[in-house]
Amino acid sequence: MPELRKDPIVNRWVIISTERGKRPHDFPSPQKRVNSQSCPFCTGNEGLTPPEIQSVRRDSSSPDTPGWSVRVVPNKYPALLNSDDAVTRSGAGDGLFDSMTGFGTHEVIIESPEHDKEFEFLPNPHVADCLQVFQERFLELKKDDRFKYILIFKNHGESAGASIEHSHCQLIGLPIVPELVNEELAGSLRHYEKNERCIYCDLIKLELSDGRRIVTQNEEFVALCPYASAFPFEMWILPVNHNARFENTDEDEFPHLASLFKETILRMKTALGTPPYNFYLHTSPIHGNHNDHYHWHIEIMPKLTKVAGFEQGTGFFINPTLPEEAAEILRNTKI
C-alpha cells in the first residue's frame, strides 16, 4: 500500500508508491556516451575556455597551458555576471513585483584533463584535490560581501542538464539565499529551538542505529537514503561530526570524503546502469550564525523518473522505490 512520508527538516510530504515498486532494472538505461575531439575541457584545448581562475599544477606549468590536474574557469555562458556594480533591488508598480541586478558568478570546475575519466574513477588524492578546490573557491568568494550563498553542483548526462560530456562541476555565487536552503535553515532552527540539538546530528544518530537506510560509511562521513526520499535512489552524504559550513572542513577529512563520495557514486552507477544524475552541496549561507543548528551535506539525485503535472501542481513527489530497499540494493552492490 502507498505511504505518505514527511521530511522532518523541510516538512515536505512525499508519496512512497510501493504499488509501483521499481527496482534498478525497471528504469531505462541511458544512451552510450560519444567522445568529442574538440572538447574545450580537455588538456591541450585550454585556449577554448576563458582564462583560468585557479588550477592544481604539480609541475609549475603556466596558467592556461597543459600540466594541470584540476582547473577552474569562468563559465563561457554564465547565468549571472560578476561585475563591479553594487547589488541593487527594486520594486515596480504597487510593490507586488520585485527584482535585483543580475550580479553573481558562474564557474566551471574541470575535475580532470582526461576526457573519459569519470569522477568515481579518479585516484583518491585527485578527488581530495577537487574537494579542496571547492573549499578554496568558497573561501575566496566569501571575501566579497555581495555574495550571500554559494552552490556547487554537478549535472552528469544530457537529461540531467549537462551540455559537455567531460566530467565537471559548476559553482554559482548568488546575491540571495535560495528558498530551498531557507526551508532547510528554518526547519533545522525549529528543531534546535525545541531540543537544543542539530536535527541532522539527530538524524545521523537515528539512521546509524537503525541501519536500514545506510548505504556506506567511514569514520568521518555517512551516505544514506533519506527517510522521505523525493526521488528513487536519492542519497545524502553528511559529515558524522557536526559542521555547518563545508568551507570549515579540516584538510585531513578530505581523503575520507573523497573515498566515500567515490564509493557512493560507483555503487549508484553499478546498481542502476550508469544513470544521468545531479549532485549539489548545501552548506550554511555566507552571512548569519547557523553554526549550532545547520549541517552541511551533499544530495545525490539519479535521474530515473520525470517530474510531471501532479508533482508540479501539488509540490508532492511520487517515489516508486522504498528508501529502505534502495539502500539495501546499493549497500549490497559489488563494486
N, C-alpha and C positions, 0 to 999 in steps of 0.2 A: 504494500500500500504506500502511496506517496507520503512524504513527510515534509512539514514546514519547519525550517530551522532558522533561528535568529542569530545573526552575527553579534557577539556580545560587545564589540567595540563601536561599530557604527550603527547598530540597531537595524541593519538591513535584513529583510526576510528573503530566504532562498527556498525554492521548491526542490527537494531531492526526489526525483521521479523514479522510484525503484521499479515501477512497471516497465520503464524503458530499459533499465538495467544494462547499459552499454559497457562492454569490456574493450580492451585495446583493438582487437581485430574488427570491431564493429565500426570503427571510424575510418574515413577514406585516407589513403596514403597520398602524400604529396608527389608531384612530378619530380623527375630527376633534375638536378642542377646542371646548368650548362656553363662551361668555362668561358671566360672572356679574356681575349688577348690585349685589350686596351683598357683594362681596369685602372682607374685613377688611384686606387689604394695599393696597388702592387709596387714593390720595390723597383726602382728604375723609372717610375712614372710620377715622381714627386712633383714635376712641373705641371701636372694636370690638376693639382689642387691649389687652393690659396696657400700662401706661406704658412709654415707650421707654427703653432703656438708653443708646443712643448714636445719633447721626444725622449725616449730612453735609448742611449747610444753607449756602447761599451768600447768603441774604437776611436773616440774623439773626432768622428766624422762631422762635417759641416752640416748645418741645417739644410733641409730640402734636398738632400742627397741620399743615396743608399747608405746603409750601415745602421739603421735604426731597428729596434725590435717592437716598440710601441710608439705611435705617432698621433699627435692631436693637431687637427687643422680646423679652421672655421668651415662651417657648412657653406657650400657654394650657393645654395638656395635657402637662406635662413628664414625661419618662421618669424624671428624678431631680430632687430638690428641694434648693435651695441654702438651707441653714439655718445658724444659728449654732452648732449642736451639733458636738461633736467626732466624727470618724470612728472608730467602734469596730468591732472584728472579733471574732467569737465562734465557737466550735465547738459541737457538740452530740453527746451520746452518747459514743461512744468516739473522737471526733475525726475521724470519717470525713466528717462534714458541716462545711461552712464557710459563714459569712455575714458581712455587714457592713452598717452603716447605709446607707440609700439616699441618701447625700449626693452632690451634683453640681450641674450647671447645664445648662439646656437653652434655647438661644436661637434666634431666627429672624432671619436677615439678609435683609431685603427689598431686592432689588437695584435696583428702580426703582419709582416711583409709578404707572407706566403698566401696566395690567392685561395687555395683549397684547405688551409689549416683552420679547422674549426676550434672554437673556444675550448671545448672539453678535451681536445687532444693536444693542447699546448702543455709544455712541461710546467710542473707546479710553480717553480720560481718565476716563470714567464707570466703566469696568471697572477701571481702575487705582485709582480711589477705593474700589471694593468690596474689592479685594485689600488695600489699606491698612487698611480697617476690619477685615478678617480679622487683620492683624498687630496692630492696636491692641487687639483683644479678647484675643489671646494674651498680650500684654504686661500687660494689666490683670489677667487671671485668674492669671497666674504669681505675683502678689503674695501669693496665698493658698496656703500650704504644703500644704493638704489636697488640692489638685489634683495629680494625677500625670500626667495625659495630657489633651490637648485635641484633639478631632477635629472638623474642618469637612467637611461633606458636602452633596451635593445629590441629591434624588430628583426626577426630571423625568418626569412621566407617571404615570398611575394604577398601571400594573403595576410601576413602579419604586418605588412607595411614596408618591407624592405625593398628599395629600388636598386640596390647594388648587392651582389651576392657575397662579395668579400666581407668576411666577418668583422663587424664593427659595432660600437655602441655610440649613442648620442648623448649630449648634455645640453639642456636648455636652462638658462638662468632667467627667472621671472621677476617682475616688479610687484607681484602679488602672490599670496599663498593659495594653491589650488583648493577648491572646495572639498575634494575627497580627502585631502590631508587635514583640512579644518575639521571634517567629520571625525577623523581618527583622533585628532587632538582633543576634541570636545568629549568624545566617548571615553578616552583614557583619563581625562580630567575628572569626569563624573565618578569613575570607579575610584580614583585616588582620593577624592574628597570624602567619599563614603568609607573607604577601607584603609587609607593611608598606605596603599601599595600600588605598584605599577600593574596594570591589567595584563600586559604582555608577559611580565615575570610570572604572574599567577597562571596564565595560560600555559607557559612553558612547563612549569612545575606540574600542572594537571596532566598535560599531554605526555610528559615523560613517565609519569606514574601510571597512566592508562596504557600507553604504548601502541594502541590500535591505529593511530593516525601518524605515527612516526615513520618517516622514510629512511633517514640515516642521521647519524650524529657523531660528533667527536667531542673532545674536552671543552672546546670553546663555542661551537655552533651546533644548531639542530635544524634539520629540514623536516617539515611536516605538511600534511594535507589538512587545511583548516576545517574545523567542525562544520561551518556553514559555507563551504566552498561554493562560489558562484558558478564555477566552470569545472568540467571534468578534468581530473588530474592536476588541478591547481595546487601549487606548493608555495610555502613560505620558508625562507631561511632567516633565522634570528640568532643573535648572539645570546649564549646561555646566561651570561652575566649582564646586568643592567647597563645600558648605554643608550642615551637619547640621540646622540649625534654620530653619524658614520665617520665624520672627519676627526673624531676623537679616538678612533680605534688605534690601539697600540700597534706599532710596526711588527712586533713578533706574533701578532694574531693573524696577519695576512696569509702566511703559509697554511694555517688551519682553515681559514675561509676559502682559500684557493682550492685546497684539496676537496672540501665538502661541496663547494659550488660545482666543480668539475664532475664529481660523482653524481650529484643530483641531476645535472643536465644529461649526463650519459645514461643514467637509469631511465629518464623520461624518453630519450630518443630510442633506446634499445627496446623498451616496452611498447612504444607507440608507433614505431616505424618512421622515425625522423620527422616529426610534425613541425609545421611552422609554429613559432612561439614568440611571446614577448616576455621580457622581464623588466622590472623597474625597481628603483631603490627609493624607499620612503624613509626620510630622516627628518629630524626636527628643523623647523624653519630657522633661518639665519638669526633673526631677532626674536626676543622674548625668552622667558625662562620656562622651558618644558622638560627640564632635566629629570625631575622626580617622577613624572607620570608618563612620559613617552618613551618609545623603544624603537630604534631604527630596525628595518627589516627589508628583505628583498622578496618581491612577489613574482612568481613564475607562472605564466598562463599559456599552456598549449592551445593552439587554435584548432579545436576539434568540433565545435558547434558554432552556429551563427546566431547573433542577436536579431530577433525578429519583432513582429508587431506586439506580441504580448509583453516582452521584456521592455520595449520602448514605451509602451502605453501604461505600464504599471510600476516600473522600477524593480519588479521581481525578476529573478533569474531562475531558469529551469536547468538543473544539473542532472543528467541521466545516469551518473555514476556515483555511488556512495563513496564519500571520502575514505571511509574505513577500508573499502575494497580497493580503491585506488592506491592507498598507502601500502596495503598488503602486496599488491601486484608489483609496485615499484620497489618495495623492500626486498622482495624475493627474486627480482630480475637479476640474472647473472650478467656481469659486465667484465 
